[in-house]
Amino acid sequence: MSTPIKRLEIIKNAIELEDDDIIISQLARLKNEAFGDELQAIVVALEQKNYTAAIAAITAWLQSQRAITQWRDPQVAASKLELKALEERLRDLIDRRNARVQQLDEFNDLYFSRLGPLMQQILALRKTLAELNLRRQQAEARRREEDYRRCQQYMAQAVEVLATLNQRWRDLPADSVQAAEARKHLQQQSNLIANLLAEALELESGLTREEEPARQARDDANDEYEKYREQHHDAEVRLRKGKNLSEEDQNELKRLWRQASKLCHPDLVADDLKEEANTMMVQLNQAKQRGDVKAIRSLVARLQQGFEPLMASDRLNDLERIRKKMAQVREQIDTLVNELAELEKEESWLLVSSLSNMEAYFIQQEKALHDVRASLEHQVSEAQLDTAA
């Protein structure tokens, strides 16, 4: 009831000031707040410009209300108004973020539609190339393993020969020519064993070390291909649903979604309505994904008629709680300002916001991707020949 009281006080002062403009502007609002015969009678008198009767009725009604209306701290009213301004600022920032995210989503879907099949072919070729490279590394590892086993066999044989030569040398007279020749053979065999040992150690250290990066590259290429194929499929589904809508319906879908997001976003509503707002946001996003204009229109109607007032400034009357909410909203505003600043630095946003000719951009990208595909096809062919060899 406090709002009609203040409204009528303004109208009463405007009548005394003979200011028609103020009377007319306040009367339009009063008509929506006049719930009672006395207030309705005042509205009729004002509409008929029967100001003598109107001011008498207003004076009597205000006196009757002052007798029953509790005093209201002006700090509460001022804080509620300040909170409302902060909420509007937050609402605007959320809308700006949603608009940018929506623009990026639309560009990404268009990118998948135009370049998705070509990108998928490129990622499939990269996957094949990584697999062939792994096979080559595995074949190389098998060759190394065979070389390592042969090296060990040669070394075992060389050790046996060394033992035989050593025994022969010991059996010869120390100062004989045969002993000198035997020592020479012993040294040569020792050098051979040292070389075989060094080669065996080198082969052993490379048995698994060189294969692991190729295995990781193969797994990464597989993951990238599967992830992209999933994203491409989802984009195709969204685009197919969008094609079932006329351009007018598509534009209305975007407009209604943004309108509804501003009405029930969990960051905007009072704390006791967050759970309900979360549920409605889920319903809203699901309807958007389905391209269901009718469902979003119905949600907007519910929000406008049955779910308001949502804002904390409309629901809180305790000064401490209002100030606590103001601090919370200021923090949310700072977070969103920083988020928008970071978003606008991202390469994807810089690209989307700078494109003046979308068609020319996609033609250029198609040419570049065709060149990449041709290069990868050549690399795959060479890798297949290497693997066969």
C-alpha positions as CSV (number, residue, x, y, z in Angstrom):
1,M,0.0,0.0,0.0
2,S,3.0,2.3,0.4
3,T,3.3,2.9,-3.4
4,P,-0.3,4.3,-3.8
5,I,0.4,6.5,-0.8
6,K,3.5,8.1,-2.3
7,R,1.8,8.3,-5.7
8,L,-1.2,10.2,-4.3
9,E,1.1,12.5,-2.3
10,I,2.8,13.4,-5.6
11,I,-0.5,13.9,-7.3
12,K,-1.8,16.1,-4.5
13,N,1.3,18.3,-4.6
14,A,1.0,18.5,-8.5
15,I,-2.7,19.7,-8.1
16,E,-1.5,22.3,-5.7
17,L,1.2,23.3,-8.2
18,E,-1.2,23.2,-11.1
19,D,1.1,20.8,-13.0
20,D,-1.0,18.7,-15.4
21,D,2.1,16.8,-16.8
22,I,2.9,15.3,-13.4
23,I,-0.7,14.5,-12.7
24,I,-1.1,12.6,-16.1
25,S,2.1,10.7,-15.7
26,Q,1.3,9.6,-12.1
27,L,-2.3,8.8,-13.0
28,A,-1.2,6.2,-15.6
29,R,0.7,4.4,-12.9
30,L,-2.0,4.8,-10.2
31,K,-4.5,3.1,-12.4
32,N,-2.5,-0.1,-12.1
33,E,-2.3,0.2,-8.3
34,A,-5.8,1.2,-7.5
35,F,-7.2,-1.9,-5.7
36,G,-10.3,-0.6,-3.9
37,D,-13.4,1.5,-4.4
38,E,-11.9,4.6,-2.8
39,L,-8.9,4.6,-5.0
40,Q,-11.0,3.8,-8.1
41,A,-13.2,6.8,-7.3
42,I,-10.0,9.0,-7.1
43,V,-8.9,7.7,-10.4
44,V,-12.2,8.5,-12.0
45,A,-12.2,12.0,-10.6
46,L,-8.7,12.7,-11.9
47,E,-9.6,11.3,-15.3
48,Q,-12.6,13.6,-15.4
49,K,-10.3,16.4,-14.3
50,N,-12.6,17.0,-11.3
51,Y,-9.7,18.2,-9.2
52,T,-11.8,19.7,-6.4
53,A,-13.4,16.3,-5.7
54,A,-10.1,14.5,-6.3
55,I,-8.0,16.5,-3.9
56,A,-10.7,16.2,-1.2
57,A,-10.8,12.4,-1.7
58,I,-7.0,12.1,-1.8
59,T,-6.7,14.1,1.4
60,A,-9.2,12.0,3.2
61,W,-7.7,8.7,2.0
62,L,-4.2,9.7,2.9
63,Q,-5.3,10.7,6.4
64,S,-7.0,7.3,6.8
65,Q,-3.9,5.5,5.6
66,R,-1.5,7.3,7.9
67,A,-3.5,6.1,10.8
68,I,-2.9,2.5,9.9
69,T,0.3,2.5,7.9
70,Q,3.5,1.9,9.7
71,W,6.4,4.3,9.4
72,R,8.9,3.3,6.7
73,D,12.6,4.1,7.0
74,P,13.6,6.4,4.1
75,Q,17.0,4.6,4.0
76,V,15.2,1.4,3.0
77,A,13.5,3.1,0.1
78,A,16.7,4.7,-1.0
79,S,18.6,1.4,-0.7
80,K,15.9,-0.5,-2.6
81,L,16.1,2.1,-5.4
82,E,19.9,1.8,-5.5
83,L,19.6,-2.0,-5.5
84,K,17.2,-1.8,-8.4
85,A,19.7,0.3,-10.4
86,L,22.4,-2.2,-9.7
87,E,20.1,-5.1,-10.7
88,E,19.3,-3.3,-14.0
89,R,23.0,-2.9,-14.6
90,L,23.6,-6.6,-14.0
91,R,20.6,-7.5,-16.2
92,D,22.1,-5.4,-19.0
93,L,25.5,-7.1,-18.6
94,I,24.0,-10.5,-18.6
95,D,22.1,-9.6,-21.8
96,R,25.3,-8.3,-23.4
97,R,27.1,-11.5,-22.5
98,N,24.2,-13.7,-23.8
99,A,24.2,-11.7,-27.1
100,R,27.9,-12.3,-27.6
101,V,27.7,-16.0,-26.7
102,Q,24.7,-16.4,-29.0
103,Q,26.6,-14.7,-31.8
104,L,29.6,-17.0,-31.3
105,D,27.4,-20.1,-31.2
106,E,25.7,-19.1,-34.4
107,F,29.1,-18.5,-36.1
108,N,30.4,-21.9,-34.8
109,D,27.3,-23.7,-36.1
110,L,27.7,-22.0,-39.5
111,Y,31.4,-22.9,-39.5
112,F,30.6,-26.5,-38.8
113,S,28.0,-26.5,-41.6
114,R,30.3,-24.9,-44.2
115,L,33.7,-26.4,-43.2
116,G,32.8,-29.3,-41.0
117,P,33.0,-32.1,-43.6
118,L,36.4,-30.8,-44.9
119,M,37.7,-30.5,-41.3
120,Q,36.6,-34.0,-40.5
121,Q,38.5,-35.3,-43.5
122,I,41.6,-33.4,-42.4
123,L,41.3,-34.8,-38.9
124,A,40.8,-38.3,-40.2
125,L,43.9,-38.0,-42.4
126,R,45.9,-36.7,-39.3
127,K,44.6,-39.7,-37.4
128,T,45.7,-42.1,-40.2
129,L,49.1,-40.4,-40.4
130,A,49.6,-40.7,-36.6
131,E,48.6,-44.4,-36.8
132,L,51.1,-45.0,-39.7
133,N,53.8,-43.1,-37.8
134,L,53.2,-45.3,-34.7
135,R,53.4,-48.4,-36.9
136,R,56.6,-47.2,-38.3
137,Q,58.0,-46.6,-34.8
138,Q,56.8,-50.0,-33.7
139,A,58.4,-51.6,-36.7
140,E,61.6,-49.7,-35.9
141,A,61.3,-50.9,-32.3
142,R,61.0,-54.5,-33.4
143,R,64.1,-54.1,-35.6
144,R,65.9,-52.6,-32.7
145,E,64.8,-55.5,-30.5
146,E,66.1,-58.0,-33.1
147,D,69.4,-56.1,-33.4
148,Y,69.6,-56.0,-29.6
149,R,69.2,-59.8,-29.3
150,R,71.7,-60.4,-32.1
151,C,74.1,-58.0,-30.4
152,Q,73.8,-60.0,-27.2
153,Q,74.4,-63.2,-29.1
154,Y,77.5,-61.8,-30.7
155,M,78.7,-60.5,-27.4
156,A,78.2,-63.9,-25.8
157,Q,80.1,-65.6,-28.6
158,A,82.9,-62.9,-28.3
159,V,83.2,-63.5,-24.6
160,E,83.7,-67.2,-25.3
161,V,86.3,-66.5,-27.9
162,L,88.0,-64.1,-25.4
163,A,88.2,-66.8,-22.8
164,T,89.7,-69.3,-25.3
165,L,92.3,-66.7,-26.5
166,N,93.1,-65.9,-22.9
167,Q,93.7,-69.5,-22.0
168,R,95.9,-70.0,-25.2
169,W,98.0,-66.9,-24.3
170,R,98.5,-68.2,-20.7
171,D,99.8,-71.5,-22.1
172,L,102.4,-69.8,-24.3
173,P,105.9,-68.8,-23.1
174,A,105.7,-65.2,-22.0
175,D,108.6,-64.0,-24.2
176,S,107.6,-66.0,-27.3
177,V,106.4,-64.5,-30.7
178,Q,103.3,-66.6,-30.3
179,A,102.5,-65.0,-27.0
180,A,102.9,-61.5,-28.4
181,E,100.6,-62.4,-31.3
182,A,98.0,-63.9,-28.8
183,R,98.1,-60.7,-26.7
184,K,97.4,-58.8,-29.8
185,H,94.3,-61.0,-30.6
186,L,93.2,-60.6,-26.9
187,Q,93.2,-56.8,-27.2
188,Q,91.3,-56.9,-30.5
189,Q,88.7,-59.2,-28.9
190,S,88.4,-57.0,-25.9
191,N,87.8,-54.0,-28.1
192,L,85.2,-55.9,-30.1
193,I,83.3,-56.8,-26.8
194,A,83.5,-53.2,-25.6
195,N,82.0,-52.0,-28.9
196,L,79.2,-54.7,-28.8
197,L,78.4,-53.7,-25.2
198,A,78.1,-50.0,-26.1
199,E,75.9,-50.9,-29.1
200,A,73.7,-53.1,-26.9
201,L,73.3,-50.4,-24.3
202,E,72.2,-47.9,-27.0
203,L,69.7,-50.3,-28.5
204,E,68.3,-51.1,-25.1
205,S,67.7,-47.5,-24.2
206,G,65.8,-46.8,-27.4
207,L,63.5,-49.9,-27.2
208,T,60.5,-48.0,-25.8
209,R,61.6,-44.4,-25.6
210,E,61.0,-43.5,-29.3
211,E,57.7,-45.3,-29.5
212,E,55.9,-43.5,-26.7
213,P,55.6,-40.0,-28.3
214,A,54.2,-41.6,-31.4
215,R,51.6,-43.5,-29.3
216,Q,50.6,-40.3,-27.5
217,A,50.3,-38.5,-30.9
218,R,48.1,-41.3,-32.2
219,D,45.8,-41.1,-29.1
220,D,45.6,-37.3,-29.3
221,A,44.7,-37.5,-33.0
222,N,42.0,-40.1,-32.3
223,D,40.5,-38.0,-29.4
224,E,40.5,-34.8,-31.5
225,Y,38.8,-36.6,-34.4
226,E,36.1,-38.1,-32.2
227,K,35.5,-34.8,-30.3
228,Y,35.2,-32.9,-33.6
229,R,32.8,-35.5,-35.1
230,E,30.6,-35.2,-32.0
231,Q,30.6,-31.4,-32.2
232,H,29.8,-31.5,-35.9
233,H,26.9,-33.9,-35.3
234,D,25.5,-31.6,-32.6
235,A,25.8,-28.6,-34.9
236,E,24.1,-30.4,-37.8
237,V,21.2,-31.3,-35.5
238,R,20.8,-27.7,-34.4
239,L,21.0,-26.4,-37.9
240,R,18.4,-28.9,-39.1
241,K,16.1,-27.8,-36.4
242,G,16.8,-24.2,-37.4
243,K,15.9,-24.9,-41.0
244,N,12.5,-26.0,-40.0
245,L,11.8,-22.5,-38.8
246,S,11.2,-19.5,-41.0
247,E,13.6,-16.6,-40.7
248,E,10.9,-14.6,-38.8
249,D,10.6,-17.5,-36.3
250,Q,14.3,-17.8,-35.9
251,N,14.6,-14.1,-35.1
252,E,11.7,-14.4,-32.6
253,L,13.4,-17.4,-31.0
254,K,16.5,-15.5,-30.4
255,R,14.7,-12.4,-29.2
256,L,12.4,-14.4,-26.8
257,W,15.3,-16.4,-25.5
258,R,17.2,-13.3,-24.5
259,Q,14.1,-11.7,-23.1
260,A,13.3,-14.8,-20.9
261,S,17.0,-15.0,-19.9
262,K,16.8,-11.5,-18.5
263,L,13.7,-12.4,-16.5
264,C,14.7,-15.6,-14.9
265,H,18.5,-15.8,-14.9
266,P,19.6,-17.2,-11.5
267,D,22.1,-14.4,-11.0
268,L,19.2,-11.9,-11.3
269,V,16.5,-13.2,-9.1
270,A,16.1,-13.0,-5.3
271,D,17.9,-15.7,-3.4
272,D,14.7,-17.6,-2.4
273,L,13.8,-17.9,-6.1
274,K,17.1,-19.2,-7.4
275,E,16.1,-22.9,-7.5
276,E,12.9,-22.1,-9.4
277,A,14.9,-19.8,-11.7
278,N,17.4,-22.6,-12.4
279,T,14.6,-24.9,-13.4
280,M,13.1,-22.4,-15.7
281,M,16.5,-21.6,-17.3
282,V,16.9,-25.4,-18.0
283,Q,13.5,-25.5,-19.6
284,L,14.3,-22.3,-21.6
285,N,17.6,-23.7,-22.9
286,Q,16.0,-27.0,-23.8
287,A,13.3,-25.2,-25.7
288,K,15.9,-23.1,-27.5
289,Q,17.8,-26.3,-28.5
290,R,14.6,-27.8,-29.9
291,G,13.8,-24.6,-31.8
292,D,10.5,-24.5,-29.9
293,V,9.3,-20.9,-30.3
294,K,5.9,-21.8,-28.8
295,A,7.4,-23.1,-25.6
296,I,9.7,-20.1,-25.1
297,R,6.8,-17.7,-25.8
298,S,4.8,-19.6,-23.1
299,L,7.7,-19.3,-20.6
300,V,8.0,-15.6,-21.3
301,A,4.3,-15.2,-20.6
302,R,4.6,-17.1,-17.3
303,L,7.5,-15.0,-16.3
304,Q,5.8,-11.8,-17.0
305,Q,2.5,-12.7,-15.4
306,G,3.0,-15.2,-12.6
307,F,6.6,-15.3,-11.6
308,E,7.2,-11.7,-10.8
309,P,8.3,-9.8,-8.8
310,L,11.6,-11.7,-9.1
311,M,14.2,-9.1,-8.2
312,A,15.5,-8.7,-4.7
313,S,14.7,-5.0,-4.8
314,D,11.0,-5.9,-5.1
315,R,11.0,-8.5,-2.4
316,L,13.4,-7.3,0.4
317,N,12.4,-4.7,3.0
318,D,15.1,-5.3,5.6
319,L,17.9,-2.7,5.3
320,E,20.7,-5.1,6.3
321,R,19.6,-7.7,3.8
322,I,19.2,-5.1,1.1
323,R,22.8,-3.8,1.7
324,K,24.1,-7.4,1.7
325,K,22.4,-8.0,-1.6
326,M,23.8,-4.8,-3.0
327,A,27.3,-5.9,-2.2
328,Q,26.6,-9.3,-3.8
329,V,25.3,-7.7,-7.0
330,R,28.2,-5.3,-7.2
331,E,30.5,-8.3,-7.0
332,Q,28.5,-10.1,-9.8
333,I,28.8,-6.9,-11.9
334,D,32.6,-6.8,-11.5
335,T,32.8,-10.4,-12.5
336,L,30.7,-9.9,-15.6
337,V,32.6,-6.8,-16.6
338,N,35.9,-8.8,-16.4
339,E,34.3,-11.7,-18.2
340,L,33.1,-9.6,-21.1
341,A,36.5,-7.9,-21.3
342,E,38.3,-11.3,-21.5
343,L,35.7,-12.6,-24.0
344,E,36.3,-9.6,-26.3
345,K,40.1,-10.3,-26.3
346,E,39.5,-13.9,-27.5
347,E,40.5,-14.7,-31.1
348,S,37.1,-16.2,-31.9
349,W,35.3,-13.0,-30.8
350,L,37.8,-10.7,-32.6
351,L,37.3,-12.8,-35.7
352,V,33.4,-12.8,-35.6
353,S,33.1,-9.2,-34.7
354,S,35.5,-8.1,-37.5
355,L,34.0,-10.1,-40.3
356,S,32.4,-7.8,-42.9
357,N,32.0,-10.5,-45.6
358,M,31.2,-13.9,-44.2
359,E,30.9,-15.6,-47.6
360,A,34.4,-14.4,-48.6
361,Y,35.8,-15.6,-45.3
362,F,34.4,-19.1,-45.8
363,I,35.6,-19.3,-49.4
364,Q,39.1,-18.3,-48.3
365,Q,39.0,-20.9,-45.5
366,E,37.8,-23.6,-47.8
367,K,40.7,-23.0,-50.2
368,A,43.2,-23.1,-47.2
369,L,41.7,-26.3,-45.9
370,H,41.8,-28.0,-49.4
371,D,45.5,-27.2,-49.5
372,V,46.0,-28.7,-46.0
373,R,44.0,-31.8,-47.0
374,A,46.1,-32.3,-50.2
375,S,49.3,-32.0,-48.1
376,L,48.1,-34.5,-45.6
377,E,47.1,-36.9,-48.4
378,H,50.6,-36.7,-49.8
379,Q,52.1,-37.4,-46.4
380,V,49.8,-40.3,-45.8
381,S,50.8,-41.8,-49.2
382,E,54.5,-41.5,-48.4
383,A,54.0,-43.0,-44.9
384,Q,52.1,-45.9,-46.4
385,L,55.1,-46.6,-48.8
386,D,57.5,-46.4,-45.9
387,T,55.5,-48.8,-43.8
388,A,55.2,-51.2,-46.8
389,A,59.0,-51.0,-47.2
